[in-house]
Amino acid sequence: MIRKYCTLSVAMEAQHFGNVGGPNPTAAFAGVDGGITGDSPLDDSLSFLGLSVQSEFLW
């Protein structure tokens, strides 16, 4: 039996983690005197977004 077909699959996934820390530094220089202001690293959030595309051709 001979089969010919084409398939295409697309998938997207997103993840968001709140209050787990982020890629930003926890302290920054601010003010005219160059003092350091900071916050807790756990105040930041972290997110990911991914896309996958798959194709198949059979002749």
VENVENSUL-V551046 format. One record per residue. RES is the residue in three letters. PSI is psi as a letter, one per 30 degrees, with the letter a starting at -180 (* if undefined). OMEGA is omega in whole degrees, 0 to 359 (none if undefined). NEAR is the number of other ideal C-beta (glycine too) atoms within 12 Angstrom. Layout:
# VENVENSUL-V551046
res/psi/omega/near
RES/PSI/OMEGA/NEAR
RES/PSI/OMEGA/NEAR
This chain:
# VENVENSUL-V551046
res/psi/omega/near
MET/k/180/3
ILE/k/179/6
ARG/k/175/10
LYS/k/179/10
TYR/l/179/11
CYS/k/177/12
THR/l/177/13
LEU/k/179/12
SER/k/178/12
VAL/k/179/12
ALA/k/176/12
MET/k/181/12
GLU/k/177/12
ALA/k/178/11
GLN/k/177/13
HIS/k/179/14
PHE/j/182/14
GLY/k/175/13
ASN/h/178/14
VAL/f/183/17
GLY/l/182/17
GLY/a/182/20
PRO/f/182/12
ASN/k/177/15
PRO/l/183/14
THR/f/180/16
ALA/k/180/14
ALA/k/176/13
PHE/k/182/12
ALA/l/177/12
GLY/l/182/9
VAL/f/180/6
ASP/g/178/8
GLY/g/179/10
GLY/l/181/11
ILE/k/170/13
THR/k/182/13
GLY/l/174/15
ASP/l/180/17
SER/k/178/13
PRO/f/180/17
LEU/f/177/14
ASP/f/184/15
ASP/l/177/20
SER/l/182/17
LEU/k/182/18
SER/l/176/15
PHE/k/176/15
LEU/k/182/12
GLY/k/179/12
LEU/k/179/12
SER/k/178/12
VAL/k/181/12
GLN/k/176/12
SER/l/180/12
GLU/k/178/13
PHE/k/179/11
LEU/k/178/10
TRP/*/none/8
